[in-house]
């Protein structure tokens, strides 16, 4: 995830955007903000702002609600669409 973060900076995103995307892309199930806070090791505020940025570019999509009622996120599976 750290290497993806470094790579994605080339495309104009922040390192944290790449790290969050990598965790979502590699996860077999959608993740919520709490999962991302734990996995990426960043604050709730930074997760929230980063998810909003990634959703604006449709890199990350809403994926329903967890059993706890939290919003779930997933990486856009259409990677070529994201790159375009």
PDB file with SEQRES, HELIX, SHEET and CRYST1 records, atoms N, CA, C and O in Angstrom:
SEQRES   1 A   84  UNK UNK UNK UNK UNK UNK UNK UNK UNK UNK UNK UNK UNK          
SEQRES   2 A   84  UNK UNK UNK UNK UNK UNK UNK UNK UNK UNK UNK UNK UNK          
SEQRES   3 A   84  UNK UNK UNK UNK UNK UNK UNK UNK UNK UNK UNK UNK UNK          
SEQRES   4 A   84  UNK UNK UNK UNK UNK UNK UNK UNK UNK UNK UNK UNK UNK          
SEQRES   5 A   84  UNK UNK UNK UNK UNK UNK UNK UNK UNK UNK UNK UNK UNK          
SEQRES   6 A   84  UNK UNK UNK UNK UNK UNK UNK UNK UNK UNK UNK UNK UNK          
SEQRES   7 A   84  UNK UNK UNK UNK UNK UNK                                      
HELIX    1 AA1 UNK A    2  UNK A    8  1                                   7    
HELIX    2 AA2 UNK A    9  UNK A   11  5                                   3    
HELIX    3 AA3 UNK A   15  UNK A   26  1                                  12    
HELIX    4 AA4 UNK A   33  UNK A   36  1                                   4    
HELIX    5 AA5 UNK A   37  UNK A   41  3                                   5    
HELIX    6 AA6 UNK A   44  UNK A   56  1                                  13    
HELIX    7 AA7 UNK A   79  UNK A   83  1                                   5    
SHEET    1 AA1 2 UNK A  60  UNK A  65  0                                        
SHEET    2 AA1 2 UNK A  71  UNK A  75 -1                                        
CRYST1    1.000    1.000    1.000  90.00  90.00  90.00 P 1           1          
ATOM      1  N   UNK A   1       0.833  -1.198   0.000  1.00  0.00           N  
ATOM      2  CA  UNK A   1       0.000   0.000   0.000  1.00  0.00           C  
ATOM      3  C   UNK A   1       0.873   1.256   0.000  1.00  0.00           C  
ATOM      4  O   UNK A   1       0.530   2.251  -0.638  1.00  0.00           O  
ATOM      5  N   UNK A   2       1.999   1.210   0.714  1.00  0.00           N  
ATOM      6  CA  UNK A   2       2.882   2.374   0.747  1.00  0.00           C  
ATOM      7  C   UNK A   2       3.485   2.641  -0.632  1.00  0.00           C  
ATOM      8  O   UNK A   2       3.623   3.796  -1.034  1.00  0.00           O  
ATOM      9  N   UNK A   3       3.841   1.595  -1.347  1.00  0.00           N  
ATOM     10  CA  UNK A   3       4.405   1.772  -2.686  1.00  0.00           C  
ATOM     11  C   UNK A   3       3.354   2.316  -3.652  1.00  0.00           C  
ATOM     12  O   UNK A   3       3.667   3.155  -4.496  1.00  0.00           O  
ATOM     13  N   UNK A   4       2.128   1.850  -3.536  1.00  0.00           N  
ATOM     14  CA  UNK A   4       1.044   2.391  -4.365  1.00  0.00           C  
ATOM     15  C   UNK A   4       0.851   3.872  -4.040  1.00  0.00           C  
ATOM     16  O   UNK A   4       0.626   4.684  -4.937  1.00  0.00           O  
ATOM     17  N   UNK A   5       0.938   4.218  -2.758  1.00  0.00           N  
ATOM     18  CA  UNK A   5       0.821   5.619  -2.365  1.00  0.00           C  
ATOM     19  C   UNK A   5       1.865   6.485  -3.033  1.00  0.00           C  
ATOM     20  O   UNK A   5       1.565   7.578  -3.512  1.00  0.00           O  
ATOM     21  N   UNK A   6       3.091   5.996  -3.064  1.00  0.00           N  
ATOM     22  CA  UNK A   6       4.162   6.749  -3.718  1.00  0.00           C  
ATOM     23  C   UNK A   6       3.918   6.849  -5.221  1.00  0.00           C  
ATOM     24  O   UNK A   6       4.125   7.906  -5.817  1.00  0.00           O  
ATOM     25  N   UNK A   7       3.479   5.754  -5.831  1.00  0.00           N  
ATOM     26  CA  UNK A   7       3.243   5.730  -7.274  1.00  0.00           C  
ATOM     27  C   UNK A   7       2.119   6.678  -7.677  1.00  0.00           C  
ATOM     28  O   UNK A   7       2.226   7.376  -8.685  1.00  0.00           O  
ATOM     29  N   UNK A   8       1.053   6.704  -6.900  1.00  0.00           N  
ATOM     30  CA  UNK A   8      -0.123   7.490  -7.290  1.00  0.00           C  
ATOM     31  C   UNK A   8       0.127   8.991  -7.190  1.00  0.00           C  
ATOM     32  O   UNK A   8      -0.601   9.784  -7.788  1.00  0.00           O  
ATOM     33  N   UNK A   9       1.156   9.384  -6.436  1.00  0.00           N  
ATOM     34  CA  UNK A   9       1.505  10.801  -6.377  1.00  0.00           C  
ATOM     35  C   UNK A   9       1.862  11.328  -7.775  1.00  0.00           C  
ATOM     36  O   UNK A   9       1.648  12.502  -8.076  1.00  0.00           O  
ATOM     37  N   UNK A  10       2.404  10.454  -8.615  1.00  0.00           N  
ATOM     38  CA  UNK A  10       2.741  10.820  -9.984  1.00  0.00           C  
ATOM     39  C   UNK A  10       1.514  11.326 -10.739  1.00  0.00           C  
ATOM     40  O   UNK A  10       1.630  12.208 -11.590  1.00  0.00           O  
ATOM     41  N   UNK A  11       0.357  10.782 -10.436  1.00  0.00           N  
ATOM     42  CA  UNK A  11      -0.883  11.139 -11.129  1.00  0.00           C  
ATOM     43  C   UNK A  11      -1.568  12.351 -10.509  1.00  0.00           C  
ATOM     44  O   UNK A  11      -2.670  12.714 -10.921  1.00  0.00           O  
ATOM     45  N   UNK A  12      -0.935  12.976  -9.533  1.00  0.00           N  
ATOM     46  CA  UNK A  12      -1.494  14.179  -8.931  1.00  0.00           C  
ATOM     47  C   UNK A  12      -2.308  13.954  -7.674  1.00  0.00           C  
ATOM     48  O   UNK A  12      -2.859  14.898  -7.107  1.00  0.00           O  
ATOM     49  N   UNK A  13      -2.387  12.718  -7.239  1.00  0.00           N  
ATOM     50  CA  UNK A  13      -3.080  12.421  -5.991  1.00  0.00           C  
ATOM     51  C   UNK A  13      -2.088  12.501  -4.837  1.00  0.00           C  
ATOM     52  O   UNK A  13      -0.880  12.605  -5.045  1.00  0.00           O  
ATOM     53  N   UNK A  14      -2.608  12.451  -3.639  1.00  0.00           N  
ATOM     54  CA  UNK A  14      -1.755  12.431  -2.457  1.00  0.00           C  
ATOM     55  C   UNK A  14      -1.398  10.988  -2.138  1.00  0.00           C  
ATOM     56  O   UNK A  14      -2.107  10.057  -2.519  1.00  0.00           O  
ATOM     57  N   UNK A  15      -0.297  10.821  -1.439  1.00  0.00           N  
ATOM     58  CA  UNK A  15       0.167   9.498  -1.030  1.00  0.00           C  
ATOM     59  C   UNK A  15      -0.945   8.737  -0.312  1.00  0.00           C  
ATOM     60  O   UNK A  15      -1.161   7.554  -0.578  1.00  0.00           O  
ATOM     61  N   UNK A  16      -1.645   9.404   0.588  1.00  0.00           N  
ATOM     62  CA  UNK A  16      -2.698   8.749   1.368  1.00  0.00           C  
ATOM     63  C   UNK A  16      -3.818   8.236   0.466  1.00  0.00           C  
ATOM     64  O   UNK A  16      -4.431   7.212   0.767  1.00  0.00           O  
ATOM     65  N   UNK A  17      -4.093   8.940  -0.642  1.00  0.00           N  
ATOM     66  CA  UNK A  17      -5.115   8.471  -1.580  1.00  0.00           C  
ATOM     67  C   UNK A  17      -4.741   7.096  -2.114  1.00  0.00           C  
ATOM     68  O   UNK A  17      -5.584   6.201  -2.178  1.00  0.00           O  
ATOM     69  N   UNK A  18      -3.490   6.928  -2.494  1.00  0.00           N  
ATOM     70  CA  UNK A  18      -3.035   5.640  -3.020  1.00  0.00           C  
ATOM     71  C   UNK A  18      -3.061   4.545  -1.984  1.00  0.00           C  
ATOM     72  O   UNK A  18      -3.400   3.401  -2.288  1.00  0.00           O  
ATOM     73  N   UNK A  19      -2.704   4.888  -0.760  1.00  0.00           N  
ATOM     74  CA  UNK A  19      -2.712   3.879   0.308  1.00  0.00           C  
ATOM     75  C   UNK A  19      -4.139   3.410   0.604  1.00  0.00           C  
ATOM     76  O   UNK A  19      -4.383   2.215   0.767  1.00  0.00           O  
ATOM     77  N   UNK A  20      -5.072   4.354   0.672  1.00  0.00           N  
ATOM     78  CA  UNK A  20      -6.476   3.982   0.908  1.00  0.00           C  
ATOM     79  C   UNK A  20      -6.990   3.144  -0.256  1.00  0.00           C  
ATOM     80  O   UNK A  20      -7.606   2.100  -0.042  1.00  0.00           O  
ATOM     81  N   UNK A  21      -6.744   3.589  -1.479  1.00  0.00           N  
ATOM     82  CA  UNK A  21      -7.209   2.847  -2.651  1.00  0.00           C  
ATOM     83  C   UNK A  21      -6.641   1.435  -2.653  1.00  0.00           C  
ATOM     84  O   UNK A  21      -7.368   0.486  -2.943  1.00  0.00           O  
ATOM     85  N   UNK A  22      -5.375   1.276  -2.342  1.00  0.00           N  
ATOM     86  CA  UNK A  22      -4.747  -0.051  -2.345  1.00  0.00           C  
ATOM     87  C   UNK A  22      -5.444  -0.976  -1.344  1.00  0.00           C  
ATOM     88  O   UNK A  22      -5.716  -2.135  -1.658  1.00  0.00           O  
ATOM     89  N   UNK A  23      -5.727  -0.479  -0.165  1.00  0.00           N  
ATOM     90  CA  UNK A  23      -6.416  -1.318   0.833  1.00  0.00           C  
ATOM     91  C   UNK A  23      -7.808  -1.701   0.347  1.00  0.00           C  
ATOM     92  O   UNK A  23      -8.233  -2.844   0.513  1.00  0.00           O  
ATOM     93  N   UNK A  24      -8.514  -0.756  -0.249  1.00  0.00           N  
ATOM     94  CA  UNK A  24      -9.851  -1.070  -0.763  1.00  0.00           C  
ATOM     95  C   UNK A  24      -9.781  -2.043  -1.931  1.00  0.00           C  
ATOM     96  O   UNK A  24     -10.579  -2.977  -2.011  1.00  0.00           O  
ATOM     97  N   UNK A  25      -8.836  -1.832  -2.831  1.00  0.00           N  
ATOM     98  CA  UNK A  25      -8.710  -2.679  -4.015  1.00  0.00           C  
ATOM     99  C   UNK A  25      -8.326  -4.111  -3.643  1.00  0.00           C  
ATOM    100  O   UNK A  25      -8.818  -5.062  -4.251  1.00  0.00           O  
ATOM    101  N   UNK A  26      -7.465  -4.267  -2.666  1.00  0.00           N  
ATOM    102  CA  UNK A  26      -6.976  -5.595  -2.286  1.00  0.00           C  
ATOM    103  C   UNK A  26      -7.887  -6.318  -1.305  1.00  0.00           C  
ATOM    104  O   UNK A  26      -7.734  -7.521  -1.091  1.00  0.00           O  
ATOM    105  N   UNK A  27      -8.819  -5.609  -0.716  1.00  0.00           N  
ATOM    106  CA  UNK A  27      -9.717  -6.231   0.253  1.00  0.00           C  
ATOM    107  C   UNK A  27     -10.793  -7.056  -0.455  1.00  0.00           C  
ATOM    108  O   UNK A  27     -11.393  -6.582  -1.420  1.00  0.00           O  
ATOM    109  N   UNK A  28     -11.043  -8.278   0.008  1.00  0.00           N  
ATOM    110  CA  UNK A  28     -12.098  -9.080  -0.617  1.00  0.00           C  
ATOM    111  C   UNK A  28     -13.501  -8.528  -0.334  1.00  0.00           C  
ATOM    112  O   UNK A  28     -14.455  -8.847  -1.043  1.00  0.00           O  
ATOM    113  N   UNK A  29     -13.612  -7.709   0.693  1.00  0.00           N  
ATOM    114  CA  UNK A  29     -14.902  -7.120   1.067  1.00  0.00           C  
ATOM    115  C   UNK A  29     -14.765  -5.603   1.177  1.00  0.00           C  
ATOM    116  O   UNK A  29     -13.674  -5.101   1.446  1.00  0.00           O  
ATOM    117  N   UNK A  30     -15.850  -4.875   0.975  1.00  0.00           N  
ATOM    118  CA  UNK A  30     -15.806  -3.427   1.175  1.00  0.00           C  
ATOM    119  C   UNK A  30     -15.403  -3.094   2.614  1.00  0.00           C  
ATOM    120  O   UNK A  30     -15.616  -3.891   3.527  1.00  0.00           O  
ATOM    121  N   UNK A  31     -14.824  -1.920   2.803  1.00  0.00           N  
ATOM    122  CA  UNK A  31     -14.354  -1.486   4.120  1.00  0.00           C  
ATOM    123  C   UNK A  31     -15.064  -0.208   4.529  1.00  0.00           C  
ATOM    124  O   UNK A  31     -15.502   0.569   3.681  1.00  0.00           O  
ATOM    125  N   UNK A  32     -15.176   0.008   5.848  1.00  0.00           N  
ATOM    126  CA  UNK A  32     -15.723   1.269   6.325  1.00  0.00           C  
ATOM    127  C   UNK A  32     -14.583   2.156   6.818  1.00  0.00           C  
ATOM    128  O   UNK A  32     -13.424   1.740   6.821  1.00  0.00           O  
ATOM    129  N   UNK A  33     -14.908   3.361   7.230  1.00  0.00           N  
ATOM    130  CA  UNK A  33     -13.884   4.312   7.665  1.00  0.00           C  
ATOM    131  C   UNK A  33     -13.068   3.765   8.834  1.00  0.00           C  
ATOM    132  O   UNK A  33     -11.857   3.976   8.893  1.00  0.00           O  
ATOM    133  N   UNK A  34     -13.719   3.068   9.762  1.00  0.00           N  
ATOM    134  CA  UNK A  34     -13.001   2.492  10.895  1.00  0.00           C  
ATOM    135  C   UNK A  34     -11.954   1.485  10.458  1.00  0.00           C  
ATOM    136  O   UNK A  34     -10.846   1.458  10.996  1.00  0.00           O  
ATOM    137  N   UNK A  35     -12.305   0.653   9.479  1.00  0.00           N  
ATOM    138  CA  UNK A  35     -11.341  -0.308   8.943  1.00  0.00           C  
ATOM    139  C   UNK A  35     -10.141   0.423   8.348  1.00  0.00           C  
ATOM    140  O   UNK A  35      -8.993   0.033   8.562  1.00  0.00           O  
ATOM    141  N   UNK A  36     -10.422   1.487   7.599  1.00  0.00           N  
ATOM    142  CA  UNK A  36      -9.340   2.235   6.946  1.00  0.00           C  
ATOM    143  C   UNK A  36      -8.466   2.958   7.967  1.00  0.00           C  
ATOM    144  O   UNK A  36      -7.249   3.031   7.798  1.00  0.00           O  
ATOM    145  N   UNK A  37      -9.072   3.490   9.018  1.00  0.00           N  
ATOM    146  CA  UNK A  37      -8.299   4.124  10.085  1.00  0.00           C  
ATOM    147  C   UNK A  37      -7.308   3.126  10.663  1.00  0.00           C  
ATOM    148  O   UNK A  37      -6.133   3.442  10.848  1.00  0.00           O  
ATOM    149  N   UNK A  38      -7.789   1.921  10.947  1.00  0.00           N  
ATOM    150  CA  UNK A  38      -6.928   0.875  11.515  1.00  0.00           C  
ATOM    151  C   UNK A  38      -5.868   0.402  10.534  1.00  0.00           C  
ATOM    152  O   UNK A  38      -4.704   0.256  10.908  1.00  0.00           O  
ATOM    153  N   UNK A  39      -6.251   0.159   9.286  1.00  0.00           N  
ATOM    154  CA  UNK A  39      -5.323  -0.404   8.300  1.00  0.00           C  
ATOM    155  C   UNK A  39      -4.277   0.603   7.822  1.00  0.00           C  
ATOM    156  O   UNK A  39      -3.102   0.264   7.682  1.00  0.00           O  
ATOM    157  N   UNK A  40      -4.702   1.830   7.574  1.00  0.00           N  
ATOM    158  CA  UNK A  40      -3.795   2.830   7.018  1.00  0.00           C  
ATOM    159  C   UNK A  40      -3.071   3.593   8.128  1.00  0.00           C  
ATOM    160  O   UNK A  40      -1.993   4.145   7.905  1.00  0.00           O  
ATOM    161  N   UNK A  41      -3.664   3.621   9.317  1.00  0.00           N  
ATOM    162  CA  UNK A  41      -3.029   4.287  10.450  1.00  0.00           C  
ATOM    163  C   UNK A  41      -3.115   5.802  10.377  1.00  0.00           C  
ATOM    164  O   UNK A  41      -2.154   6.506  10.690  1.00  0.00           O  
ATOM    165  N   UNK A  42      -4.283   6.302   9.960  1.00  0.00           N  
ATOM    166  CA  UNK A  42      -4.485   7.744   9.850  1.00  0.00           C  
ATOM    167  C   UNK A  42      -5.742   8.137  10.615  1.00  0.00           C  
ATOM    168  O   UNK A  42      -6.504   7.282  11.067  1.00  0.00           O  
ATOM    169  N   UNK A  43      -5.944   9.439  10.751  1.00  0.00           N  
ATOM    170  CA  UNK A  43      -7.080   9.939  11.520  1.00  0.00           C  
ATOM    171  C   UNK A  43      -8.395   9.783  10.771  1.00  0.00           C  
ATOM    172  O   UNK A  43      -8.427   9.605   9.553  1.00  0.00           O  
ATOM    173  N   UNK A  44      -9.471   9.855  11.533  1.00  0.00           N  
ATOM    174  CA  UNK A  44     -10.814   9.787  10.956  1.00  0.00           C  
ATOM    175  C   UNK A  44     -11.031  10.943   9.978  1.00  0.00           C  
ATOM    176  O   UNK A  44     -11.614  10.760   8.910  1.00  0.00           O  
ATOM    177  N   UNK A  45     -10.563  12.121  10.349  1.00  0.00           N  
ATOM    178  CA  UNK A  45     -10.730  13.290   9.482  1.00  0.00           C  
ATOM    179  C   UNK A  45     -10.004  13.102   8.151  1.00  0.00           C  
ATOM    180  O   UNK A  45     -10.540  13.442   7.096  1.00  0.00           O  
ATOM    181  N   UNK A  46      -8.782  12.561   8.200  1.00  0.00           N  
ATOM    182  CA  UNK A  46      -8.030  12.359   6.968  1.00  0.00           C  
ATOM    183  C   UNK A  46      -8.681  11.281   6.100  1.00  0.00           C  
ATOM    184  O   UNK A  46      -8.701  11.404   4.875  1.00  0.00           O  
ATOM    185  N   UNK A  47      -9.211  10.229   6.721  1.00  0.00           N  
ATOM    186  CA  UNK A  47      -9.935   9.207   5.958  1.00  0.00           C  
ATOM    187  C   UNK A  47     -11.143   9.850   5.285  1.00  0.00           C  
ATOM    188  O   UNK A  47     -11.383   9.626   4.099  1.00  0.00           O  
ATOM    189  N   UNK A  48     -11.894  10.635   6.021  1.00  0.00           N  
ATOM    190  CA  UNK A  48     -13.108  11.260   5.484  1.00  0.00           C  
ATOM    191  C   UNK A  48     -12.789  12.169   4.298  1.00  0.00           C  
ATOM    192  O   UNK A  48     -13.438  12.083   3.256  1.00  0.00           O  
ATOM    193  N   UNK A  49     -11.792  13.037   4.456  1.00  0.00           N  
ATOM    194  CA  UNK A  49     -11.426  13.955   3.370  1.00  0.00           C  
ATOM    195  C   UNK A  49     -10.896  13.193   2.157  1.00  0.00           C  
ATOM    196  O   UNK A  49     -11.213  13.534   1.017  1.00  0.00           O  
ATOM    197  N   UNK A  50     -10.095  12.171   2.402  1.00  0.00           N  
ATOM    198  CA  UNK A  50      -9.497  11.402   1.310  1.00  0.00           C  
ATOM    199  C   UNK A  50     -10.546  10.598   0.559  1.00  0.00           C  
ATOM    200  O   UNK A  50     -10.513  10.528  -0.670  1.00  0.00           O  
ATOM    201  N   UNK A  51     -11.475   9.989   1.287  1.00  0.00           N  
ATOM    202  CA  UNK A  51     -12.555   9.239   0.638  1.00  0.00           C  
ATOM    203  C   UNK A  51     -13.386  10.182  -0.236  1.00  0.00           C  
ATOM    204  O   UNK A  51     -13.757   9.825  -1.354  1.00  0.00           O  
ATOM    205  N   UNK A  52     -13.676  11.368   0.266  1.00  0.00           N  
ATOM    206  CA  UNK A  52     -14.448  12.344  -0.521  1.00  0.00           C  
ATOM    207  C   UNK A  52     -13.705  12.688  -1.811  1.00  0.00           C  
ATOM    208  O   UNK A  52     -14.313  12.760  -2.878  1.00  0.00           O  
ATOM    209  N   UNK A  53     -12.402  12.897  -1.716  1.00  0.00           N  
ATOM    210  CA  UNK A  53     -11.604  13.184  -2.914  1.00  0.00           C  
ATOM    211  C   UNK A  53     -11.667  12.027  -3.902  1.00  0.00           C  
ATOM    212  O   UNK A  53     -11.890  12.232  -5.095  1.00  0.00           O  
ATOM    213  N   UNK A  54     -11.472  10.824  -3.405  1.00  0.00           N  
ATOM    214  CA  UNK A  54     -11.447   9.638  -4.273  1.00  0.00           C  
ATOM    215  C   UNK A  54     -12.807   9.369  -4.899  1.00  0.00           C  
ATOM    216  O   UNK A  54     -12.885   8.903  -6.036  1.00  0.00           O  
ATOM    217  N   UNK A  55     -13.876   9.656  -4.169  1.00  0.00           N  
ATOM    218  CA  UNK A  55     -15.218   9.465  -4.715  1.00  0.00           C  
ATOM    219  C   UNK A  55     -15.521  10.501  -5.802  1.00  0.00           C  
ATOM    220  O   UNK A  55     -16.246  10.211  -6.753  1.00  0.00           O  
ATOM    221  N   UNK A  56     -14.970  11.694  -5.660  1.00  0.00           N  
ATOM    222  CA  UNK A  56     -15.172  12.736  -6.677  1.00  0.00           C  
ATOM    223  C   UNK A  56     -14.631  12.278  -8.035  1.00  0.00           C  
ATOM    224  O   UNK A  56     -15.210  12.586  -9.077  1.00  0.00           O  
ATOM    225  N   UNK A  57     -13.537  11.555  -8.013  1.00  0.00           N  
ATOM    226  CA  UNK A  57     -12.935  11.034  -9.250  1.00  0.00           C  
ATOM    227  C   UNK A  57     -13.431   9.630  -9.604  1.00  0.00           C  
ATOM    228  O   UNK A  57     -12.950   9.017 -10.557  1.00  0.00           O  
ATOM    229  N   UNK A  58     -14.394   9.129  -8.832  1.00  0.00           N  
ATOM    230  CA  UNK A  58     -14.984   7.795  -9.016  1.00  0.00           C  
ATOM    231  C   UNK A  58     -13.951   6.675  -8.934  1.00  0.00           C  
ATOM    232  O   UNK A  58     -14.103   5.625  -9.559  1.00  0.00           O  
ATOM    233  N   UNK A  59     -12.900   6.916  -8.153  1.00  0.00           N  
ATOM    234  CA  UNK A  59     -11.886   5.894  -7.886  1.00  0.00           C  
ATOM    235  C   UNK A  59     -12.404   4.953  -6.803  1.00  0.00           C  
ATOM    236  O   UNK A  59     -12.090   3.763  -6.786  1.00  0.00           O  
ATOM    237  N   UNK A  60     -13.201   5.515  -5.903  1.00  0.00           N  
ATOM    238  CA  UNK A  60     -13.827   4.765  -4.816  1.00  0.00           C  
ATOM    239  C   UNK A  60     -15.332   4.948  -4.944  1.00  0.00           C  
ATOM    240  O   UNK A  60     -15.815   6.034  -5.264  1.00  0.00           O  
ATOM    241  N   UNK A  61     -16.065   3.866  -4.687  1.00  0.00           N  
ATOM    242  CA  UNK A  61     -17.523   3.871  -4.807  1.00  0.00           C  
ATOM    243  C   UNK A  61     -18.177   3.487  -3.489  1.00  0.00           C  
ATOM    244  O   UNK A  61     -17.581   2.779  -2.678  1.00  0.00           O  
ATOM    245  N   UNK A  62     -19.394   3.951  -3.275  1.00  0.00           N  
ATOM    246  CA  UNK A  62     -20.178   3.498  -2.124  1.00  0.00           C  
ATOM    247  C   UNK A  62     -20.541   2.040  -2.345  1.00  0.00           C  
ATOM    248  O   UNK A  62     -20.845   1.626  -3.464  1.00  0.00           O  
ATOM    249  N   UNK A  63     -20.506   1.269  -1.270  1.00  0.00           N  
ATOM    250  CA  UNK A  63     -20.763  -0.170  -1.393  1.00  0.00           C  
ATOM    251  C   UNK A  63     -21.760  -0.666  -0.360  1.00  0.00           C  
ATOM    252  O   UNK A  63     -21.691  -1.820   0.065  1.00  0.00           O  
ATOM    253  N   UNK A  64     -22.685   0.191   0.047  1.00  0.00           N  
ATOM    254  CA  UNK A  64     -23.712  -0.232   0.987  1.00  0.00           C  
ATOM    255  C   UNK A  64     -23.357   0.099   2.421  1.00  0.00           C  
ATOM    256  O   UNK A  64     -22.486   0.922   2.706  1.00  0.00           O  
ATOM    257  N   UNK A  65     -24.071  -0.578   3.316  1.00  0.00           N  
ATOM    258  CA  UNK A  65     -23.889  -0.365   4.758  1.00  0.00           C  
ATOM    259  C   UNK A  65     -23.420  -1.651   5.416  1.00  0.00           C  
ATOM    260  O   UNK A  65     -23.768  -2.750   4.984  1.00  0.00           O  
ATOM    261  N   UNK A  66     -22.631  -1.499   6.461  1.00  0.00           N  
ATOM    262  CA  UNK A  66     -22.172  -2.649   7.238  1.00  0.00           C  
ATOM    263  C   UNK A  66     -23.288  -3.072   8.197  1.00  0.00           C  
ATOM    264  O   UNK A  66     -24.262  -2.338   8.364  1.00  0.00           O  
ATOM    265  N   UNK A  67     -23.161  -4.243   8.828  1.00  0.00           N  
ATOM    266  CA  UNK A  67     -24.158  -4.639   9.830  1.00  0.00           C  
ATOM    267  C   UNK A  67     -24.257  -3.634  10.985  1.00  0.00           C  
ATOM    268  O   UNK A  67     -25.284  -3.551  11.657  1.00  0.00           O  
ATOM    269  N   UNK A  68     -23.177  -2.872  11.208  1.00  0.00           N  
ATOM    270  CA  UNK A  68     -23.172  -1.846  12.265  1.00  0.00           C  
ATOM    271  C   UNK A  68     -23.814  -0.551  11.789  1.00  0.00           C  
ATOM    272  O   UNK A  68     -24.008   0.370  12.582  1.00  0.00           O  
ATOM    273  N   UNK A  69     -24.149  -0.468  10.491  1.00  0.00           N  
ATOM    274  CA  UNK A  69     -24.778   0.719   9.936  1.00  0.00           C  
ATOM    275  C   UNK A  69     -23.811   1.746   9.384  1.00  0.00           C  
ATOM    276  O   UNK A  69     -24.225   2.838   8.994  1.00  0.00           O  
ATOM    277  N   UNK A  70     -22.518   1.413   9.344  1.00  0.00           N  
ATOM    278  CA  UNK A  70     -21.540   2.346   8.801  1.00  0.00           C  
ATOM    279  C   UNK A  70     -21.462   2.212   7.285  1.00  0.00           C  
ATOM    280  O   UNK A  70     -21.736   1.147   6.732  1.00  0.00           O  
ATOM    281  N   UNK A  71     -21.087   3.299   6.621  1.00  0.00           N  
ATOM    282  CA  UNK A  71     -20.957   3.309   5.166  1.00  0.00           C  
ATOM    283  C   UNK A  71     -19.752   2.479   4.738  1.00  0.00           C  
ATOM    284  O   UNK A  71     -18.664   2.607   5.300  1.00  0.00           O  
ATOM    285  N   UNK A  72     -19.956   1.636   3.746  1.00  0.00           N  
ATOM    286  CA  UNK A  72     -18.877   0.826   3.199  1.00  0.00           C  
ATOM    287  C   UNK A  72     -18.404   1.415   1.878  1.00  0.00           C  
ATOM    288  O   UNK A  72     -19.174   2.016   1.129  1.00  0.00           O  
ATOM    289  N   UNK A  73     -17.116   1.225   1.615  1.00  0.00           N  
ATOM    290  CA  UNK A  73     -16.494   1.734   0.398  1.00  0.00           C  
ATOM    291  C   UNK A  73     -15.752   0.606  -0.304  1.00  0.00           C  
ATOM    292  O   UNK A  73     -15.265  -0.330   0.330  1.00  0.00           O  
ATOM    293  N   UNK A  74     -15.678   0.714  -1.624  1.00  0.00           N  
ATOM    294  CA  UNK A  74     -14.942  -0.260  -2.428  1.00  0.00           C  
ATOM    295  C   UNK A  74     -14.209   0.489  -3.533  1.00  0.00           C  
ATOM    296  O   UNK A  74     -14.633   1.562  -3.962  1.00  0.00           O  
ATOM    297  N   UNK A  75     -13.116  -0.086  -3.979  1.00  0.00           N  
ATOM    298  CA  UNK A  75     -12.411   0.469  -5.127  1.00  0.00           C  
ATOM    299  C   UNK A  75     -13.249   0.237  -6.374  1.00  0.00           C  
ATOM    300  O   UNK A  75     -13.888  -0.806  -6.508  1.00  0.00           O  
ATOM    301  N   UNK A  76     -13.251   1.188  -7.275  1.00  0.00           N  
ATOM    302  CA  UNK A  76     -13.957   1.039  -8.535  1.00  0.00           C  
ATOM    303  C   UNK A  76     -13.304  -0.121  -9.292  1.00  0.00           C  
ATOM    304  O   UNK A  76     -12.111  -0.065  -9.590  1.00  0.00           O  
ATOM    305  N   UNK A  77     -14.069  -1.170  -9.605  1.00  0.00           N  
ATOM    306  CA  UNK A  77     -13.472  -2.341 -10.265  1.00  0.00           C  
ATOM    307  C   UNK A  77     -13.102  -2.086 -11.729  1.00  0.00           C  
ATOM    308  O   UNK A  77     -12.378  -2.877 -12.333  1.00  0.00           O  
ATOM    309  N   UNK A  78     -13.593  -0.995 -12.293  1.00  0.00           N  
ATOM    310  CA  UNK A  78     -13.289  -0.660 -13.693  1.00  0.00           C  
ATOM    311  C   UNK A  78     -12.038   0.214 -13.735  1.00  0.00           C  
ATOM    312  O   UNK A  78     -12.112   1.419 -13.974  1.00  0.00           O  
ATOM    313  N   UNK A  79     -10.895  -0.414 -13.500  1.00  0.00           N  
ATOM    314  CA  UNK A  79      -9.627   0.308 -13.374  1.00  0.00           C  
ATOM    315  C   UNK A  79      -9.322   1.120 -14.633  1.00  0.00           C  
ATOM    316  O   UNK A  79      -8.821   2.240 -14.533  1.00  0.00           O  
ATOM    317  N   UNK A  80      -9.611   0.582 -15.794  1.00  0.00           N  
ATOM    318  CA  UNK A  80      -9.325   1.333 -17.027  1.00  0.00           C  
ATOM    319  C   UNK A  80     -10.173   2.608 -17.109  1.00  0.00           C  
ATOM    320  O   UNK A  80      -9.693   3.635 -17.588  1.00  0.00           O  
ATOM    321  N   UNK A  81     -11.422   2.552 -16.650  1.00  0.00           N  
ATOM    322  CA  UNK A  81     -12.260   3.752 -16.623  1.00  0.00           C  
ATOM    323  C   UNK A  81     -11.660   4.802 -15.679  1.00  0.00           C  
ATOM    324  O   UNK A  81     -11.671   5.997 -15.971  1.00  0.00           O  
ATOM    325  N   UNK A  82     -11.145   4.337 -14.562  1.00  0.00           N  
ATOM    326  CA  UNK A  82     -10.549   5.237 -13.575  1.00  0.00           C  
ATOM    327  C   UNK A  82      -9.324   5.922 -14.178  1.00  0.00           C  
ATOM    328  O   UNK A  82      -9.136   7.126 -14.001  1.00  0.00           O  
ATOM    329  N   UNK A  83      -8.511   5.177 -14.873  1.00  0.00           N  
ATOM    330  CA  UNK A  83      -7.292   5.737 -15.458  1.00  0.00           C  
ATOM    331  C   UNK A  83      -7.625   6.766 -16.525  1.00  0.00           C  
ATOM    332  O   UNK A  83      -6.953   7.792 -16.637  1.00  0.00           O  
ATOM    333  N   UNK A  84      -8.662   6.494 -17.309  1.00  0.00           N  
ATOM    334  CA  UNK A  84      -9.057   7.436 -18.356  1.00  0.00           C  
ATOM    335  C   UNK A  84      -9.581   8.709 -17.742  1.00  0.00           C  
ATOM    336  O   UNK A  84      -9.966   9.629 -18.464  1.00  0.00           O  
TER     337      UNK A  84                                                      
END                                                                             
